[in-house]
Every structure is written in C-alpha cells, then in structure tokens.
Amino acid sequence: MHLGFEIAFLATSFFGSCLSRSTGSPLCNITLTQMTTFMTGSNRSLNFGLAKQEISNGIQVTVGNPNPATYKGLLLWTNIGSFAAPPTDSGFRYVNFTKCPASVTHANAVLKTNPANFVWIPPPTTSNYTVEFRAVVVYNRTNWQFLDPLVTNFTIPTVVNQPQPQPTPTPSPSAGISISPSYAKMLMCILFVVAINGI
C-alpha cells in the first residue's frame, strides 16, 4: 500500500509538473486522459484555439486567443513532418529534435502573449498528407486547456520539369560542301574557260 502510494505520487508529480515546469515539457505529446488524471484541476476553455495558413514551405500554425490572454506553458505537436526551430528569443523551443522534431514547448516561465506562430515543414517527399495538430495550453496547474485538434490535408506541389530549349546546331567549319560529280565537272569547265579567256 505504501509502495503503491509512492508510485502514484511520483507519477502525479512527473506528469503534473511536465507542462507547468519553467523549462518546458520533456514529453513529445500527451493525452487528455493523462492531463486530467495527473494535473490538478480539469480541462476548461480558456478560449485558445489552433488556426492554420498554408505558406510556401509548409503550414503556419497559430496558437491564439481572441482575447488578450496570457499563458505560461505550451505543448504543440503533430503526427508527421517537423516544426521549424522557434527563434531563440520567442520563448519556445523543440522538446527534443532528435526524438520528436514535430513537437515544440515553452522555454521559460515568462508569460506568453498571443498569438504564437509556428512553421510546420512537410516530409521531403511528394505526397498527400493528413496532418493533425494538437496542443495544450497551461496557465498554471489548475488552469489549462486541451485544445481541439486541427486536422487538414496538405499536398506537396509537384514540380514539373519544363523542356529546356535545344541549341540550334551550327555546321562545323571543317565540314565541306557536298556537290554532285556532274555539277563539279561543269564548274571546272567554267573556271577553265574563265582562266583561258581572262574574263
């Protein structure tokens, strides 16, 4: 009984502190069940949501709120691809690029203003993807929101190779002019007459 209590306490401390810790989450993703079980409080609407805009190199994902709300913690992840590295002064970082390049979290305990924008980069292949973005925003251990997922289809444009203009062949300077033998004989006769008569 004592051991079971210690295990439950450690699990609660670990998961409960993951998203409220000042240096960000060590987890690549988390479920609503885990959040509800191990965090103090419960999932509530803080009016945050996910939005997207397709850009030249992927999708810009926005974590925003229509109100001037602030928060401390964030975990944003997706099922495929990766996120571009957040700027060092943005207050966000990769969770662990080697382990999960498609997850970003907060880097410090400074209050974050909204909106926060992140760039999702598709895998380096030409294909059609169903991308699912998920996020949880944390103000403190008792005030947090598990955001509704944002699901979208993304097709990497296929680059069509345009035919390259072919250079016009030029005759080789060393190539001779081909003429028929009869024409050559007539030409020689004309040159002979011209030479004899001095024309």
Legacy VTK file of the C-alpha trace (Angstrom):
# vtk DataFile Version 3.0
C-alpha trace
ASCII
DATASET POLYDATA
POINTS 199 float
0.000 0.000 0.000
2.799 2.340 0.896
4.663 1.453 -2.314
1.534 1.992 -4.383
1.043 5.409 -2.823
4.643 6.367 -3.615
4.262 5.255 -7.249
1.054 7.226 -7.629
2.669 10.269 -6.034
5.706 10.077 -8.326
3.528 9.643 -11.406
1.399 12.592 -10.392
4.472 14.726 -9.735
6.040 13.756 -13.055
3.074 14.308 -15.333
1.718 17.173 -13.315
4.959 19.097 -13.489
5.728 18.314 -17.142
3.775 21.194 -18.607
3.982 23.566 -15.665
7.775 23.388 -15.339
9.578 26.552 -16.370
11.853 24.903 -18.939
9.105 23.199 -20.906
7.722 19.722 -21.363
10.015 16.694 -21.709
7.116 14.829 -23.344
6.623 14.732 -27.112
2.854 14.584 -26.681
0.239 13.971 -24.022
-3.340 12.726 -23.898
-6.341 14.388 -22.352
-6.661 11.395 -20.023
-3.120 11.913 -18.757
-3.723 15.618 -18.274
-6.994 15.015 -16.432
-5.534 12.249 -14.280
-2.261 13.813 -13.271
-2.850 17.573 -13.324
-4.657 19.478 -10.615
-7.928 20.896 -11.917
-9.634 19.860 -15.131
-9.745 20.730 -18.806
-11.518 24.043 -19.268
-11.989 26.522 -22.050
-9.525 29.378 -21.893
-10.672 30.413 -25.384
-7.470 29.280 -27.071
-7.596 27.632 -30.461
-5.487 26.458 -33.390
-5.518 28.065 -36.825
-3.512 27.463 -39.988
-2.327 29.202 -43.106
-0.539 27.475 -45.963
2.754 29.118 -46.870
5.402 28.406 -49.487
7.349 25.890 -47.419
4.571 24.313 -45.349
1.889 25.474 -42.911
1.961 28.297 -40.396
0.213 27.080 -37.255
-1.123 29.698 -34.863
-1.973 29.199 -31.206
-4.231 32.115 -30.432
-6.991 33.613 -28.361
-9.492 36.286 -29.416
-8.929 37.917 -26.044
-5.637 39.434 -24.813
-4.935 36.318 -22.730
-1.550 35.142 -21.492
-0.229 31.734 -20.533
2.989 30.103 -19.350
3.119 26.609 -20.770
2.537 25.102 -24.194
2.962 21.750 -25.840
2.229 21.651 -29.577
2.691 18.500 -31.620
1.663 16.807 -34.839
1.662 13.340 -36.335
4.055 13.868 -39.241
6.751 16.200 -40.515
8.553 18.643 -38.243
8.459 22.199 -36.964
10.977 24.849 -37.919
13.166 25.809 -34.985
11.478 28.550 -32.941
13.567 31.746 -32.696
15.729 31.785 -29.577
14.013 34.916 -28.290
10.485 33.590 -28.852
10.155 31.803 -25.520
9.670 28.429 -27.244
11.934 25.516 -28.157
11.965 21.986 -29.501
11.018 19.321 -26.984
13.792 17.144 -28.405
14.542 17.470 -32.107
16.185 14.052 -32.398
13.403 12.271 -30.549
10.381 14.250 -31.751
11.011 17.048 -34.280
7.247 17.569 -34.569
6.847 18.872 -31.002
7.541 22.306 -29.521
7.134 23.602 -25.991
7.798 26.691 -23.880
11.401 27.504 -22.965
10.842 29.626 -19.843
8.232 30.716 -17.314
7.720 34.165 -18.816
4.076 34.886 -19.622
3.424 34.272 -23.318
1.234 36.621 -25.309
-0.897 35.503 -28.194
-0.879 34.723 -30.967
2.150 32.435 -31.227
3.103 31.239 -34.714
4.994 28.100 -35.665
6.019 26.778 -39.078
5.297 23.148 -39.884
7.544 21.584 -42.534
6.316 18.542 -44.504
8.446 15.439 -45.033
10.814 15.690 -48.022
8.688 13.612 -50.372
5.973 14.410 -52.868
2.744 13.128 -51.402
-0.648 13.926 -49.944
-0.771 14.150 -46.157
-3.454 14.296 -43.497
-1.862 16.408 -40.785
-3.267 16.584 -37.270
-2.109 19.370 -34.975
-2.733 19.123 -31.222
-1.844 21.397 -28.342
-2.344 22.033 -24.659
-2.012 25.497 -23.110
-1.208 25.872 -19.412
-1.594 28.973 -17.267
-0.913 27.069 -14.054
-1.552 23.600 -12.662
-5.251 24.255 -12.161
-5.926 26.351 -15.265
-5.173 24.627 -18.540
-6.859 23.826 -21.845
-6.543 20.820 -24.122
-7.214 22.451 -27.492
-9.464 20.955 -30.147
-7.324 19.226 -32.795
-6.748 20.905 -36.124
-6.877 18.387 -38.977
-6.003 19.390 -42.515
-4.903 17.861 -45.806
-1.657 19.056 -47.328
-0.343 18.241 -50.770
3.234 18.987 -51.668
3.174 20.614 -55.119
4.785 18.535 -57.833
7.479 20.439 -59.671
7.014 19.919 -63.407
10.273 19.884 -65.312
9.870 22.256 -68.239
11.548 21.166 -71.509
14.791 23.007 -71.983
15.319 24.811 -75.317
17.700 22.916 -77.548
20.539 24.893 -79.208
20.391 25.222 -82.991
23.144 23.062 -84.482
25.754 25.008 -86.395
27.765 23.471 -89.232
31.304 22.544 -88.420
33.879 24.861 -90.006
35.767 21.841 -91.249
32.747 20.333 -92.971
32.962 20.548 -96.817
30.143 21.356 -99.253
28.725 18.248 -100.844
28.112 18.573 -104.639
27.362 16.041 -107.321
30.165 14.902 -109.697
28.369 16.316 -112.803
27.983 19.701 -111.155
31.659 19.656 -110.171
32.708 18.859 -113.780
30.606 21.737 -115.146
32.057 24.116 -112.563
35.608 23.128 -113.508
34.815 23.764 -117.201
33.524 27.253 -116.429
36.615 28.062 -114.391
38.850 26.782 -117.189
37.088 28.994 -119.793
37.347 31.993 -117.484
41.031 31.378 -116.966
41.780 30.960 -120.721
39.845 33.996 -121.898
40.755 36.205 -118.990
37.145 37.017 -118.218
LINES 1 200
199 0 1 2 3 4 5 6 7 8 9 10 11 12 13 14 15 16 17 18 19 20 21 22 23 24 25 26 27 28 29 30 31 32 33 34 35 36 37 38 39 40 41 42 43 44 45 46 47 48 49 50 51 52 53 54 55 56 57 58 59 60 61 62 63 64 65 66 67 68 69 70 71 72 73 74 75 76 77 78 79 80 81 82 83 84 85 86 87 88 89 90 91 92 93 94 95 96 97 98 99 100 101 102 103 104 105 106 107 108 109 110 111 112 113 114 115 116 117 118 119 120 121 122 123 124 125 126 127 128 129 130 131 132 133 134 135 136 137 138 139 140 141 142 143 144 145 146 147 148 149 150 151 152 153 154 155 156 157 158 159 160 161 162 163 164 165 166 167 168 169 170 171 172 173 174 175 176 177 178 179 180 181 182 183 184 185 186 187 188 189 190 191 192 193 194 195 196 197 198
